[in-house]
Amino acid sequence: MKGGAYYVYILTNKLNSTFYIGITNNLSRRLEEHRAGLNDSFTKKYKTHKLIYYEVFNDVKDGIRREKQLKNWHRQWKINIIKEINPLFKDLSAEWGS
């Protein structure tokens, strides 16, 4: 299946203690849904609303493959890739108008 862009993203909470990994074709909308507490009980429960990492894919299958890969990684591996592009764990959602 092809079309548009797909985003694999990592959210965290204010303490950077919990990670949520997801995929979407509309990152701005999805961030708003997470913040509003829609659909995901995990993001609502742990308040993982801060976007700290994302990757863009043209093919949904590649994005899903990457999402599954990241979900299976050890926490330190996730921290390492986040720090490569976002060493201070800043909220990147400003780039998306969120």
C-alpha positions as CSV (number, residue, x, y, z in Angstrom):
1,M,0.0,0.0,0.0
2,K,1.4,3.4,-1.0
3,G,0.5,7.0,-0.7
4,G,1.3,10.1,1.3
5,A,3.7,10.2,4.2
6,Y,3.6,8.1,7.2
7,Y,5.2,9.0,10.5
8,V,6.6,6.7,13.2
9,Y,6.9,8.8,16.3
10,I,7.9,8.6,20.0
11,L,6.1,10.5,22.7
12,T,7.1,10.8,26.3
13,N,5.8,12.5,29.5
14,K,7.2,15.5,31.4
15,L,9.7,13.3,33.2
16,N,10.9,11.4,30.1
17,S,10.2,8.3,32.0
18,T,7.7,6.5,29.7
19,F,7.7,6.1,25.9
20,Y,4.9,5.6,23.5
21,I,5.6,4.6,19.9
22,G,3.0,4.9,17.2
23,I,2.4,5.4,13.5
24,T,0.1,7.8,11.6
25,N,-0.4,9.5,8.3
26,N,-1.3,12.8,10.0
27,L,1.1,13.6,12.8
28,S,-0.5,17.0,13.7
29,R,-4.0,15.5,14.1
30,R,-2.6,12.4,16.0
31,L,-0.8,14.6,18.5
32,E,-4.0,16.5,19.2
33,E,-5.9,13.2,19.7
34,H,-3.3,12.1,22.2
35,R,-3.4,15.3,24.1
36,A,-7.2,15.2,24.2
37,G,-7.1,11.7,25.6
38,L,-8.8,10.2,22.6
39,N,-8.4,6.6,21.5
40,D,-5.3,5.7,23.5
41,S,-5.7,4.7,27.1
42,F,-1.9,4.4,27.4
43,T,-1.1,8.0,26.4
44,K,-4.0,9.2,28.6
45,K,-2.9,7.2,31.6
46,Y,0.8,8.1,31.4
47,K,0.4,11.6,29.9
48,T,2.8,10.9,27.1
49,H,2.1,14.1,25.1
50,K,5.6,15.3,24.3
51,L,6.8,14.5,20.8
52,I,10.5,13.8,21.0
53,Y,11.2,11.7,17.9
54,Y,9.8,10.9,14.5
55,E,10.7,9.4,11.2
56,V,9.0,9.8,7.8
57,F,8.1,6.9,5.4
58,N,6.6,6.9,2.0
59,D,5.3,3.4,2.3
60,V,3.0,2.3,5.2
61,K,4.5,-1.2,5.2
62,D,8.0,0.3,5.9
63,G,6.6,2.5,8.6
64,I,4.8,-0.4,10.3
65,R,8.0,-2.5,10.1
66,R,9.9,0.3,11.8
67,E,7.3,0.9,14.5
68,K,7.4,-2.8,15.4
69,Q,11.2,-2.7,15.4
70,L,11.3,0.3,17.8
71,K,8.7,-1.2,20.1
72,N,11.0,-4.3,20.5
73,W,14.1,-2.3,21.3
74,H,15.6,-2.0,24.7
75,R,15.0,1.4,26.4
76,Q,18.6,2.5,26.1
77,W,18.6,1.9,22.3
78,K,15.5,4.1,22.0
79,I,17.2,6.8,24.1
80,N,20.3,6.6,21.9
81,I,18.3,7.3,18.7
82,I,16.3,10.0,20.3
83,K,19.5,11.8,21.4
84,E,20.9,11.6,17.9
85,I,18.3,14.2,16.7
86,N,17.0,15.6,20.0
87,P,19.7,15.4,22.7
88,L,17.7,17.6,25.1
89,F,14.4,15.8,24.6
90,K,12.7,19.0,23.5
91,D,9.1,18.9,22.4
92,L,9.2,18.8,18.6
93,S,5.5,19.3,18.2
94,A,5.9,23.0,17.5
95,E,7.1,21.9,14.0
96,W,3.6,20.5,13.5
97,G,1.6,23.4,14.8
98,S,0.6,21.5,17.9
